[in-house]
């Protein structure tokens, strides 16, 4: 990951609607090619009342077009 700021590092992205897994398999990615700067990346582990909205966690990034200065 090339992001300057990283949250959720070391988490897997597939939860199976059950648990947050440290050192789990990361099967969801945001890929870039070309002149992009990745300011931040986060694996979002939101749940409400112990229930997850999906069996995958969101991967969220803040991207800027253009190379880093």
PDB file of N, H, CA, C and O in Angstrom:
ATOM      1  N   UNK A   1       0.846  -1.164   0.000  1.00  0.00           N
ATOM      2  CA  UNK A   1       0.000   0.000   0.000  1.00  0.00           C
ATOM      3  C   UNK A   1       0.903   1.242   0.000  1.00  0.00           C
ATOM      4  O   UNK A   1       1.883   1.301   0.743  1.00  0.00           O
ATOM      5  N   UNK A   2       0.580   2.199  -0.808  1.00  0.00           N
ATOM      6  H   UNK A   2      -0.216   2.152  -1.411  1.00  0.00           H
ATOM      7  CA  UNK A   2       1.405   3.396  -0.916  1.00  0.00           C
ATOM      8  C   UNK A   2       0.836   4.601  -0.177  1.00  0.00           C
ATOM      9  O   UNK A   2       1.391   5.695  -0.281  1.00  0.00           O
ATOM     10  N   UNK A   3      -0.222   4.437   0.544  1.00  0.00           N
ATOM     11  H   UNK A   3      -0.673   3.548   0.629  1.00  0.00           H
ATOM     12  CA  UNK A   3      -0.856   5.561   1.238  1.00  0.00           C
ATOM     13  C   UNK A   3       0.035   6.103   2.351  1.00  0.00           C
ATOM     14  O   UNK A   3       0.708   5.352   3.057  1.00  0.00           O
ATOM     15  N   UNK A   4       0.020   7.423   2.487  1.00  0.00           N
ATOM     16  H   UNK A   4      -0.527   8.033   1.914  1.00  0.00           H
ATOM     17  CA  UNK A   4       0.785   8.066   3.553  1.00  0.00           C
ATOM     18  C   UNK A   4       0.158   7.777   4.917  1.00  0.00           C
ATOM     19  O   UNK A   4       0.869   7.539   5.894  1.00  0.00           O
ATOM     20  N   UNK A   5      -1.166   7.800   4.980  1.00  0.00           N
ATOM     21  H   UNK A   5      -1.743   7.993   4.186  1.00  0.00           H
ATOM     22  CA  UNK A   5      -1.893   7.523   6.218  1.00  0.00           C
ATOM     23  C   UNK A   5      -2.668   6.227   6.027  1.00  0.00           C
ATOM     24  O   UNK A   5      -3.396   6.076   5.046  1.00  0.00           O
ATOM     25  N   UNK A   6      -2.516   5.292   6.959  1.00  0.00           N
ATOM     26  H   UNK A   6      -1.924   5.414   7.756  1.00  0.00           H
ATOM     27  CA  UNK A   6      -3.170   3.983   6.838  1.00  0.00           C
ATOM     28  C   UNK A   6      -3.918   3.650   8.127  1.00  0.00           C
ATOM     29  O   UNK A   6      -3.371   3.767   9.223  1.00  0.00           O
ATOM     30  N   UNK A   7      -5.161   3.238   7.980  1.00  0.00           N
ATOM     31  H   UNK A   7      -5.605   3.142   7.089  1.00  0.00           H
ATOM     32  CA  UNK A   7      -5.960   2.804   9.128  1.00  0.00           C
ATOM     33  C   UNK A   7      -6.489   1.408   8.841  1.00  0.00           C
ATOM     34  O   UNK A   7      -6.953   1.129   7.735  1.00  0.00           O
ATOM     35  N   UNK A   8      -6.420   0.552   9.814  1.00  0.00           N
ATOM     36  H   UNK A   8      -6.043   0.778  10.712  1.00  0.00           H
ATOM     37  CA  UNK A   8      -6.877  -0.817   9.623  1.00  0.00           C
ATOM     38  C   UNK A   8      -5.794  -1.717   9.057  1.00  0.00           C
ATOM     39  O   UNK A   8      -6.077  -2.820   8.591  1.00  0.00           O
ATOM     40  N   UNK A   9      -4.565  -1.252   9.097  1.00  0.00           N
ATOM     41  H   UNK A   9      -4.336  -0.355   9.476  1.00  0.00           H
ATOM     42  CA  UNK A   9      -3.442  -2.053   8.599  1.00  0.00           C
ATOM     43  C   UNK A   9      -3.422  -3.394   9.334  1.00  0.00           C
ATOM     44  O   UNK A   9      -3.567  -3.434  10.556  1.00  0.00           O
ATOM     45  N   UNK A  10      -3.249  -4.455   8.617  1.00  0.00           N
ATOM     46  H   UNK A  10      -3.132  -4.422   7.624  1.00  0.00           H
ATOM     47  CA  UNK A  10      -3.198  -5.774   9.228  1.00  0.00           C
ATOM     48  C   UNK A  10      -4.544  -6.452   9.387  1.00  0.00           C
ATOM     49  O   UNK A  10      -4.622  -7.541   9.955  1.00  0.00           O
ATOM     50  N   UNK A  11      -5.612  -5.826   8.893  1.00  0.00           N
ATOM     51  H   UNK A  11      -5.549  -4.942   8.431  1.00  0.00           H
ATOM     52  CA  UNK A  11      -6.937  -6.460   8.957  1.00  0.00           C
ATOM     53  C   UNK A  11      -7.245  -7.160   7.647  1.00  0.00           C
ATOM     54  O   UNK A  11      -6.828  -6.707   6.581  1.00  0.00           O
ATOM     55  N   UNK A  12      -7.970  -8.260   7.724  1.00  0.00           N
ATOM     56  H   UNK A  12      -8.309  -8.629   8.590  1.00  0.00           H
ATOM     57  CA  UNK A  12      -8.502  -8.877   6.525  1.00  0.00           C
ATOM     58  C   UNK A  12      -9.725  -8.097   6.071  1.00  0.00           C
ATOM     59  O   UNK A  12     -10.309  -7.351   6.858  1.00  0.00           O
ATOM     60  N   UNK A  13     -10.117  -8.257   4.820  1.00  0.00           N
ATOM     61  H   UNK A  13      -9.643  -8.863   4.182  1.00  0.00           H
ATOM     62  CA  UNK A  13     -11.279  -7.508   4.320  1.00  0.00           C
ATOM     63  C   UNK A  13     -12.531  -8.364   4.171  1.00  0.00           C
ATOM     64  O   UNK A  13     -13.577  -7.843   3.786  1.00  0.00           O
ATOM     65  N   UNK A  14     -12.460  -9.632   4.456  1.00  0.00           N
ATOM     66  H   UNK A  14     -11.610 -10.056   4.768  1.00  0.00           H
ATOM     67  CA  UNK A  14     -13.637 -10.493   4.404  1.00  0.00           C
ATOM     68  C   UNK A  14     -13.964 -10.932   5.825  1.00  0.00           C
ATOM     69  O   UNK A  14     -13.143 -11.567   6.487  1.00  0.00           O
ATOM     70  N   UNK A  15     -15.164 -10.593   6.293  1.00  0.00           N
ATOM     71  H   UNK A  15     -15.830 -10.077   5.755  1.00  0.00           H
ATOM     72  CA  UNK A  15     -15.524 -10.908   7.677  1.00  0.00           C
ATOM     73  C   UNK A  15     -16.525 -12.041   7.811  1.00  0.00           C
ATOM     74  O   UNK A  15     -16.721 -12.558   8.911  1.00  0.00           O
ATOM     75  N   UNK A  16     -17.164 -12.438   6.716  1.00  0.00           N
ATOM     76  H   UNK A  16     -17.005 -12.018   5.822  1.00  0.00           H
ATOM     77  CA  UNK A  16     -18.157 -13.496   6.781  1.00  0.00           C
ATOM     78  C   UNK A  16     -19.314 -13.174   7.709  1.00  0.00           C
ATOM     79  O   UNK A  16     -19.943 -14.084   8.249  1.00  0.00           O
ATOM     80  N   UNK A  17     -19.611 -11.877   7.907  1.00  0.00           N
ATOM     81  H   UNK A  17     -19.100 -11.137   7.468  1.00  0.00           H
ATOM     82  CA  UNK A  17     -20.668 -11.394   8.805  1.00  0.00           C
ATOM     83  C   UNK A  17     -20.407 -11.755  10.273  1.00  0.00           C
ATOM     84  O   UNK A  17     -21.331 -11.701  11.084  1.00  0.00           O
ATOM     85  N   UNK A  18     -19.170 -12.121  10.630  1.00  0.00           N
ATOM     86  H   UNK A  18     -18.419 -12.164   9.971  1.00  0.00           H
ATOM     87  CA  UNK A  18     -18.936 -12.633  11.976  1.00  0.00           C
ATOM     88  C   UNK A  18     -17.954 -11.815  12.804  1.00  0.00           C
ATOM     89  O   UNK A  18     -18.338 -11.233  13.818  1.00  0.00           O
ATOM     90  N   UNK A  19     -16.706 -11.765  12.390  1.00  0.00           N
ATOM     91  H   UNK A  19     -16.394 -12.238  11.566  1.00  0.00           H
ATOM     92  CA  UNK A  19     -15.679 -11.160  13.244  1.00  0.00           C
ATOM     93  C   UNK A  19     -14.687 -10.348  12.428  1.00  0.00           C
ATOM     94  O   UNK A  19     -14.530 -10.546  11.223  1.00  0.00           O
ATOM     95  N   UNK A  20     -14.028  -9.435  13.111  1.00  0.00           N
ATOM     96  H   UNK A  20     -14.155  -9.274  14.089  1.00  0.00           H
ATOM     97  CA  UNK A  20     -12.914  -8.707  12.511  1.00  0.00           C
ATOM     98  C   UNK A  20     -11.670  -9.558  12.726  1.00  0.00           C
ATOM     99  O   UNK A  20     -11.345  -9.912  13.860  1.00  0.00           O
ATOM    100  N   UNK A  21     -10.977  -9.885  11.643  1.00  0.00           N
ATOM    101  H   UNK A  21     -11.241  -9.597  10.723  1.00  0.00           H
ATOM    102  CA  UNK A  21      -9.814 -10.767  11.740  1.00  0.00           C
ATOM    103  C   UNK A  21      -8.511 -10.000  11.545  1.00  0.00           C
ATOM    104  O   UNK A  21      -8.287  -9.394  10.497  1.00  0.00           O
ATOM    105  N   UNK A  22      -7.668 -10.031  12.548  1.00  0.00           N
ATOM    106  H   UNK A  22      -7.850 -10.524  13.399  1.00  0.00           H
ATOM    107  CA  UNK A  22      -6.312  -9.506  12.408  1.00  0.00           C
ATOM    108  C   UNK A  22      -5.514 -10.494  11.561  1.00  0.00           C
ATOM    109  O   UNK A  22      -5.655 -11.708  11.706  1.00  0.00           O
ATOM    110  N   UNK A  23      -4.697  -9.973  10.699  1.00  0.00           N
ATOM    111  H   UNK A  23      -4.582  -8.987  10.581  1.00  0.00           H
ATOM    112  CA  UNK A  23      -3.865 -10.791   9.808  1.00  0.00           C
ATOM    113  C   UNK A  23      -4.695 -11.710   8.927  1.00  0.00           C
ATOM    114  O   UNK A  23      -4.210 -12.750   8.480  1.00  0.00           O
ATOM    115  N   UNK A  24      -5.948 -11.331   8.674  1.00  0.00           N
ATOM    116  H   UNK A  24      -6.342 -10.487   9.037  1.00  0.00           H
ATOM    117  CA  UNK A  24      -6.805 -12.111   7.790  1.00  0.00           C
ATOM    118  C   UNK A  24      -6.454 -11.856   6.327  1.00  0.00           C
ATOM    119  O   UNK A  24      -5.585 -11.043   6.013  1.00  0.00           O
ATOM    120  N   UNK A  25      -7.129 -12.547   5.463  1.00  0.00           N
ATOM    121  H   UNK A  25      -7.835 -13.207   5.717  1.00  0.00           H
ATOM    122  CA  UNK A  25      -6.881 -12.420   4.032  1.00  0.00           C
ATOM    123  C   UNK A  25      -7.453 -11.097   3.530  1.00  0.00           C
ATOM    124  O   UNK A  25      -8.601 -10.759   3.818  1.00  0.00           O
ATOM    125  N   UNK A  26      -6.654 -10.361   2.788  1.00  0.00           N
ATOM    126  H   UNK A  26      -5.721 -10.635   2.555  1.00  0.00           H
ATOM    127  CA  UNK A  26      -7.115  -9.107   2.191  1.00  0.00           C
ATOM    128  C   UNK A  26      -7.465  -9.404   0.737  1.00  0.00           C
ATOM    129  O   UNK A  26      -6.583  -9.578  -0.104  1.00  0.00           O
ATOM    130  N   UNK A  27      -8.781  -9.460   0.450  1.00  0.00           N
ATOM    131  H   UNK A  27      -9.498  -9.319   1.133  1.00  0.00           H
ATOM    132  CA  UNK A  27      -9.210  -9.803  -0.908  1.00  0.00           C
ATOM    133  C   UNK A  27      -9.844  -8.624  -1.643  1.00  0.00           C
ATOM    134  O   UNK A  27     -10.213  -8.747  -2.810  1.00  0.00           O
ATOM    135  N   UNK A  28      -9.971  -7.490  -0.969  1.00  0.00           N
ATOM    136  H   UNK A  28      -9.670  -7.391  -0.020  1.00  0.00           H
ATOM    137  CA  UNK A  28     -10.553  -6.296  -1.583  1.00  0.00           C
ATOM    138  C   UNK A  28      -9.474  -5.215  -1.665  1.00  0.00           C
ATOM    139  O   UNK A  28      -8.774  -4.941  -0.690  1.00  0.00           O
ATOM    140  N   UNK A  29      -9.357  -4.611  -2.847  1.00  0.00           N
ATOM    141  H   UNK A  29      -9.926  -4.834  -3.638  1.00  0.00           H
ATOM    142  CA  UNK A  29      -8.280  -3.653  -3.099  1.00  0.00           C
ATOM    143  C   UNK A  29      -8.790  -2.482  -3.926  1.00  0.00           C
ATOM    144  O   UNK A  29      -9.808  -2.592  -4.610  1.00  0.00           O
ATOM    145  N   UNK A  30      -8.087  -1.375  -3.862  1.00  0.00           N
ATOM    146  H   UNK A  30      -7.261  -1.286  -3.306  1.00  0.00           H
ATOM    147  CA  UNK A  30      -8.265  -0.274  -4.798  1.00  0.00           C
ATOM    148  C   UNK A  30      -6.923  -0.129  -5.499  1.00  0.00           C
ATOM    149  O   UNK A  30      -5.907   0.152  -4.863  1.00  0.00           O
ATOM    150  N   UNK A  31      -6.926  -0.318  -6.788  1.00  0.00           N
ATOM    151  H   UNK A  31      -7.751  -0.546  -7.305  1.00  0.00           H
ATOM    152  CA  UNK A  31      -5.693  -0.274  -7.570  1.00  0.00           C
ATOM    153  C   UNK A  31      -5.649   0.988  -8.415  1.00  0.00           C
ATOM    154  O   UNK A  31      -6.675   1.441  -8.922  1.00  0.00           O
ATOM    155  N   UNK A  32      -4.467   1.550  -8.562  1.00  0.00           N
ATOM    156  H   UNK A  32      -3.634   1.183  -8.149  1.00  0.00           H
ATOM    157  CA  UNK A  32      -4.289   2.716  -9.416  1.00  0.00           C
ATOM    158  C   UNK A  32      -3.152   2.453 -10.387  1.00  0.00           C
ATOM    159  O   UNK A  32      -2.306   1.587 -10.164  1.00  0.00           O
ATOM    160  N   UNK A  33      -3.151   3.209 -11.454  1.00  0.00           N
ATOM    161  H   UNK A  33      -3.838   3.913 -11.636  1.00  0.00           H
ATOM    162  CA  UNK A  33      -2.066   3.147 -12.422  1.00  0.00           C
ATOM    163  C   UNK A  33      -1.878   4.549 -12.962  1.00  0.00           C
ATOM    164  O   UNK A  33      -2.848   5.244 -13.262  1.00  0.00           O
ATOM    165  N   UNK A  34      -0.651   4.952 -13.083  1.00  0.00           N
ATOM    166  H   UNK A  34       0.138   4.387 -12.839  1.00  0.00           H
ATOM    167  CA  UNK A  34      -0.391   6.279 -13.598  1.00  0.00           C
ATOM    168  C   UNK A  34      -0.178   7.276 -12.477  1.00  0.00           C
ATOM    169  O   UNK A  34       0.216   6.922 -11.365  1.00  0.00           O
ATOM    170  N   UNK A  35      -0.445   8.512 -12.795  1.00  0.00           N
ATOM    171  H   UNK A  35      -0.764   8.799 -13.698  1.00  0.00           H
ATOM    172  CA  UNK A  35      -0.123   9.624 -11.892  1.00  0.00           C
ATOM    173  C   UNK A  35      -1.226   9.861 -10.868  1.00  0.00           C
ATOM    174  O   UNK A  35      -2.077  10.731 -11.056  1.00  0.00           O
ATOM    175  N   UNK A  36      -1.212   9.101  -9.802  1.00  0.00           N
ATOM    176  H   UNK A  36      -0.520   8.394  -9.649  1.00  0.00           H
ATOM    177  CA  UNK A  36      -2.119   9.287  -8.670  1.00  0.00           C
ATOM    178  C   UNK A  36      -1.303   9.383  -7.401  1.00  0.00           C
ATOM    179  O   UNK A  36      -0.263   8.738  -7.269  1.00  0.00           O
ATOM    180  N   UNK A  37      -1.772  10.182  -6.476  1.00  0.00           N
ATOM    181  H   UNK A  37      -2.617  10.706  -6.584  1.00  0.00           H
ATOM    182  CA  UNK A  37      -1.196  10.245  -5.147  1.00  0.00           C
ATOM    183  C   UNK A  37      -2.245   9.698  -4.189  1.00  0.00           C
ATOM    184  O   UNK A  37      -3.394  10.140  -4.202  1.00  0.00           O
ATOM    185  N   UNK A  38      -1.851   8.741  -3.362  1.00  0.00           N
ATOM    186  H   UNK A  38      -0.918   8.383  -3.351  1.00  0.00           H
ATOM    187  CA  UNK A  38      -2.763   8.149  -2.389  1.00  0.00           C
ATOM    188  C   UNK A  38      -2.465   8.782  -1.036  1.00  0.00           C
ATOM    189  O   UNK A  38      -1.449   8.478  -0.412  1.00  0.00           O
ATOM    190  N   UNK A  39      -3.355   9.664  -0.586  1.00  0.00           N
ATOM    191  H   UNK A  39      -4.181   9.912  -1.093  1.00  0.00           H
ATOM    192  CA  UNK A  39      -3.154  10.344   0.688  1.00  0.00           C
ATOM    193  C   UNK A  39      -3.474   9.452   1.877  1.00  0.00           C
ATOM    194  O   UNK A  39      -2.754   9.458   2.876  1.00  0.00           O
ATOM    195  N   UNK A  40      -4.542   8.693   1.773  1.00  0.00           N
ATOM    196  H   UNK A  40      -5.127   8.687   0.962  1.00  0.00           H
ATOM    197  CA  UNK A  40      -4.935   7.848   2.903  1.00  0.00           C
ATOM    198  C   UNK A  40      -5.683   6.623   2.403  1.00  0.00           C
ATOM    199  O   UNK A  40      -6.273   6.621   1.322  1.00  0.00           O
ATOM    200  N   UNK A  41      -5.639   5.588   3.220  1.00  0.00           N
ATOM    201  H   UNK A  41      -5.160   5.589   4.098  1.00  0.00           H
ATOM    202  CA  UNK A  41      -6.381   4.357   2.941  1.00  0.00           C
ATOM    203  C   UNK A  41      -6.879   3.798   4.269  1.00  0.00           C
ATOM    204  O   UNK A  41      -6.189   3.869   5.286  1.00  0.00           O
ATOM    205  N   UNK A  42      -8.067   3.252   4.243  1.00  0.00           N
ATOM    206  H   UNK A  42      -8.627   3.195   3.417  1.00  0.00           H
ATOM    207  CA  UNK A  42      -8.670   2.736   5.471  1.00  0.00           C
ATOM    208  C   UNK A  42      -9.509   1.508   5.154  1.00  0.00           C
ATOM    209  O   UNK A  42     -10.206   1.460   4.140  1.00  0.00           O
ATOM    210  N   UNK A  43      -9.433   0.523   6.028  1.00  0.00           N
ATOM    211  H   UNK A  43      -8.867   0.562   6.852  1.00  0.00           H
ATOM    212  CA  UNK A  43     -10.366  -0.600   5.981  1.00  0.00           C
ATOM    213  C   UNK A  43     -11.453  -0.269   6.995  1.00  0.00           C
ATOM    214  O   UNK A  43     -11.194  -0.229   8.198  1.00  0.00           O
ATOM    215  N   UNK A  44     -12.660  -0.032   6.513  1.00  0.00           N
ATOM    216  H   UNK A  44     -12.870  -0.064   5.536  1.00  0.00           H
ATOM    217  CA  UNK A  44     -13.790   0.408   7.339  1.00  0.00           C
ATOM    218  C   UNK A  44     -14.482  -0.804   7.946  1.00  0.00           C
ATOM    219  O   UNK A  44     -14.990  -1.655   7.216  1.00  0.00           O
ATOM    220  N   UNK A  45     -14.509  -0.893   9.273  1.00  0.00           N
ATOM    221  H   UNK A  45     -14.096  -0.201   9.866  1.00  0.00           H
ATOM    222  CA  UNK A  45     -15.066  -2.057   9.972  1.00  0.00           C
ATOM    223  C   UNK A  45     -16.383  -1.730  10.677  1.00  0.00           C
ATOM    224  O   UNK A  45     -16.663  -2.271  11.747  1.00  0.00           O
ATOM    225  N   UNK A  46     -17.180  -0.862  10.094  1.00  0.00           N
ATOM    226  H   UNK A  46     -16.953  -0.423   9.225  1.00  0.00           H
ATOM    227  CA  UNK A  46     -18.447  -0.430  10.681  1.00  0.00           C
ATOM    228  C   UNK A  46     -19.374  -1.607  10.968  1.00  0.00           C
ATOM    229  O   UNK A  46     -19.516  -2.522  10.156  1.00  0.00           O
ATOM    230  N   UNK A  47     -19.991  -1.560  12.129  1.00  0.00           N
ATOM    231  H   UNK A  47     -19.875  -0.817  12.788  1.00  0.00           H
ATOM    232  CA  UNK A  47     -21.083  -2.491  12.455  1.00  0.00           C
ATOM    233  C   UNK A  47     -22.052  -1.752  13.368  1.00  0.00           C
ATOM    234  O   UNK A  47     -21.682  -0.772  14.014  1.00  0.00           O
ATOM    235  N   UNK A  48     -23.270  -2.218  13.415  1.00  0.00           N
ATOM    236  H   UNK A  48     -23.570  -3.014  12.890  1.00  0.00           H
ATOM    237  CA  UNK A  48     -24.276  -1.647  14.311  1.00  0.00           C
ATOM    238  C   UNK A  48     -24.935  -2.802  15.056  1.00  0.00           C
ATOM    239  O   UNK A  48     -25.418  -3.758  14.450  1.00  0.00           O
ATOM    240  N   UNK A  49     -24.945  -2.693  16.370  1.00  0.00           N
ATOM    241  H   UNK A  49     -24.552  -1.916  16.863  1.00  0.00           H
ATOM    242  CA  UNK A  49     -25.515  -3.750  17.221  1.00  0.00           C
ATOM    243  C   UNK A  49     -24.924  -5.117  16.899  1.00  0.00           C
ATOM    244  O   UNK A  49     -25.619  -6.132  16.931  1.00  0.00           O
ATOM    245  N   UNK A  50     -23.624  -5.127  16.586  1.00  0.00           N
ATOM    246  H   UNK A  50     -23.059  -4.302  16.560  1.00  0.00           H
ATOM    247  CA  UNK A  50     -22.935  -6.388  16.313  1.00  0.00           C
ATOM    248  C   UNK A  50     -23.186  -6.961  14.931  1.00  0.00           C
ATOM    249  O   UNK A  50     -22.737  -8.068  14.635  1.00  0.00           O
ATOM    250  N   UNK A  51     -23.899  -6.228  14.074  1.00  0.00           N
ATOM    251  H   UNK A  51     -24.264  -5.329  14.315  1.00  0.00           H
ATOM    252  CA  UNK A  51     -24.186  -6.720  12.723  1.00  0.00           C
ATOM    253  C   UNK A  51     -23.440  -5.883  11.700  1.00  0.00           C
ATOM    254  O   UNK A  51     -23.435  -4.653  11.762  1.00  0.00           O
ATOM    255  N   UNK A  52     -22.811  -6.571  10.759  1.00  0.00           N
ATOM    256  H   UNK A  52     -22.815  -7.570  10.708  1.00  0.00           H
ATOM    257  CA  UNK A  52     -22.087  -5.917   9.680  1.00  0.00           C
ATOM    258  C   UNK A  52     -23.000  -5.765   8.465  1.00  0.00           C
ATOM    259  O   UNK A  52     -23.823  -6.646   8.217  1.00  0.00           O
ATOM    260  N   UNK A  53     -22.885  -4.677   7.698  1.00  0.00           N
ATOM    261  H   UNK A  53     -22.217  -3.961   7.899  1.00  0.00           H
ATOM    262  CA  UNK A  53     -23.738  -4.490   6.522  1.00  0.00           C
ATOM    263  C   UNK A  53     -23.350  -5.371   5.334  1.00  0.00           C
ATOM    264  O   UNK A  53     -24.121  -5.502   4.384  1.00  0.00           O
ATOM    265  N   UNK A  54     -22.178  -5.967   5.381  1.00  0.00           N
ATOM    266  H   UNK A  54     -21.552  -5.861   6.154  1.00  0.00           H
ATOM    267  CA  UNK A  54     -21.700  -6.788   4.269  1.00  0.00           C
ATOM    268  C   UNK A  54     -20.750  -7.844   4.812  1.00  0.00           C
ATOM    269  O   UNK A  54     -20.277  -7.733   5.943  1.00  0.00           O
ATOM    270  N   UNK A  55     -20.466  -8.870   4.009  1.00  0.00           N
ATOM    271  H   UNK A  55     -20.850  -8.960   3.090  1.00  0.00           H
ATOM    272  CA  UNK A  55     -19.472  -9.850   4.419  1.00  0.00           C
ATOM    273  C   UNK A  55     -18.059  -9.423   4.003  1.00  0.00           C
ATOM    274  O   UNK A  55     -17.102 -10.181   4.162  1.00  0.00           O
ATOM    275  N   UNK A  56     -17.941  -8.205   3.471  1.00  0.00           N
ATOM    276  H   UNK A  56     -18.718  -7.589   3.342  1.00  0.00           H
ATOM    277  CA  UNK A  56     -16.643  -7.606   3.150  1.00  0.00           C
ATOM    278  C   UNK A  56     -16.583  -6.226   3.777  1.00  0.00           C
ATOM    279  O   UNK A  56     -17.582  -5.508   3.829  1.00  0.00           O
ATOM    280  N   UNK A  57     -15.396  -5.862   4.252  1.00  0.00           N
ATOM    281  H   UNK A  57     -14.584  -6.444   4.209  1.00  0.00           H
ATOM    282  CA  UNK A  57     -15.199  -4.506   4.743  1.00  0.00           C
ATOM    283  C   UNK A  57     -14.876  -3.594   3.570  1.00  0.00           C
ATOM    284  O   UNK A  57     -14.256  -4.018   2.595  1.00  0.00           O
ATOM    285  N   UNK A  58     -15.295  -2.352   3.669  1.00  0.00           N
ATOM    286  H   UNK A  58     -15.799  -2.008   4.461  1.00  0.00           H
ATOM    287  CA  UNK A  58     -14.989  -1.363   2.638  1.00  0.00           C
ATOM    288  C   UNK A  58     -13.511  -0.983   2.698  1.00  0.00           C
ATOM    289  O   UNK A  58     -12.924  -0.888   3.776  1.00  0.00           O
ATOM    290  N   UNK A  59     -12.929  -0.770   1.536  1.00  0.00           N
ATOM    291  H   UNK A  59     -13.406  -0.848   0.661  1.00  0.00           H
ATOM    292  CA  UNK A  59     -11.604  -0.184   1.442  1.00  0.00           C
ATOM    293  C   UNK A  59     -11.831   1.222   0.902  1.00  0.00           C
ATOM    294  O   UNK A  59     -12.345   1.393  -0.203  1.00  0.00           O
ATOM    295  N   UNK A  60     -11.446   2.229   1.685  1.00  0.00           N
ATOM    296  H   UNK A  60     -11.028   2.090   2.583  1.00  0.00           H
ATOM    297  CA  UNK A  60     -11.724   3.620   1.360  1.00  0.00           C
ATOM    298  C   UNK A  60     -10.396   4.353   1.193  1.00  0.00           C
ATOM    299  O   UNK A  60      -9.495   4.214   2.020  1.00  0.00           O
ATOM    300  N   UNK A  61     -10.282   5.133   0.121  1.00  0.00           N
ATOM    301  H   UNK A  61     -11.014   5.247  -0.551  1.00  0.00           H
ATOM    302  CA  UNK A  61      -9.049   5.891  -0.096  1.00  0.00           C
ATOM    303  C   UNK A  61      -9.360   7.343  -0.410  1.00  0.00           C
ATOM    304  O   UNK A  61     -10.459   7.697  -0.836  1.00  0.00           O
ATOM    305  N   UNK A  62      -8.355   8.164  -0.184  1.00  0.00           N
ATOM    306  H   UNK A  62      -7.461   7.876   0.162  1.00  0.00           H
ATOM    307  CA  UNK A  62      -8.384   9.554  -0.643  1.00  0.00           C
ATOM    308  C   UNK A  62      -7.291   9.654  -1.681  1.00  0.00           C
ATOM    309  O   UNK A  62      -6.105   9.547  -1.370  1.00  0.00           O
ATOM    310  N   UNK A  63      -7.710   9.866  -2.943  1.00  0.00           N
ATOM    311  H   UNK A  63      -8.674   9.953  -3.196  1.00  0.00           H
ATOM    312  CA  UNK A  63      -6.802   9.900  -4.085  1.00  0.00           C
ATOM    313  C   UNK A  63      -6.756  11.299  -4.688  1.00  0.00           C
ATOM    314  O   UNK A  63      -7.741  12.036  -4.671  1.00  0.00           O
ATOM    315  N   UNK A  64      -5.601  11.641  -5.215  1.00  0.00           N
ATOM    316  H   UNK A  64      -4.800  11.042  -5.229  1.00  0.00           H
ATOM    317  CA  UNK A  64      -5.470  12.866  -5.994  1.00  0.00           C
ATOM    318  C   UNK A  64      -4.857  12.509  -7.335  1.00  0.00           C
ATOM    319  O   UNK A  64      -3.893  11.748  -7.417  1.00  0.00           O
ATOM    320  N   UNK A  65      -5.438  13.075  -8.385  1.00  0.00           N
ATOM    321  H   UNK A  65      -6.221  13.693  -8.319  1.00  0.00           H
ATOM    322  CA  UNK A  65      -4.850  12.867  -9.704  1.00  0.00           C
ATOM    323  C   UNK A  65      -3.579  13.703  -9.795  1.00  0.00           C
ATOM    324  O   UNK A  65      -3.549  14.857  -9.365  1.00  0.00           O
ATOM    325  N   UNK A  66      -2.561  13.126 -10.343  1.00  0.00           N
ATOM    326  H   UNK A  66      -2.586  12.189 -10.692  1.00  0.00           H
ATOM    327  CA  UNK A  66      -1.287  13.808 -10.482  1.00  0.00           C
ATOM    328  C   UNK A  66      -0.264  13.229  -9.528  1.00  0.00           C
ATOM    329  O   UNK A  66      -0.607  12.733  -8.454  1.00  0.00           O
ATOM    330  N   UNK A  67       0.974  13.296  -9.921  1.00  0.00           N
ATOM    331  H   UNK A  67       1.253  13.699 -10.793  1.00  0.00           H
ATOM    332  CA  UNK A  67       2.054  12.744  -9.119  1.00  0.00           C
ATOM    333  C   UNK A  67       2.294  13.587  -7.866  1.00  0.00           C
ATOM    334  O   UNK A  67       1.968  14.774  -7.833  1.00  0.00           O
ATOM    335  N   UNK A  68       2.864  12.963  -6.843  1.00  0.00           N
ATOM    336  H   UNK A  68       3.128  11.999  -6.869  1.00  0.00           H
ATOM    337  CA  UNK A  68       3.203  13.678  -5.615  1.00  0.00           C
ATOM    338  C   UNK A  68       4.244  14.739  -5.890  1.00  0.00           C
ATOM    339  O   UNK A  68       5.120  14.559  -6.735  1.00  0.00           O
ATOM    340  N   UNK A  69       4.146  15.851  -5.170  1.00  0.00           N
ATOM    341  H   UNK A  69       3.434  15.997  -4.483  1.00  0.00           H
ATOM    342  CA  UNK A  69       5.104  16.950  -5.351  1.00  0.00           C
ATOM    343  C   UNK A  69       6.069  17.004  -4.202  1.00  0.00           C
ATOM    344  O   UNK A  69       6.950  17.863  -4.176  1.00  0.00           O
TER     345      UNK A  69
END
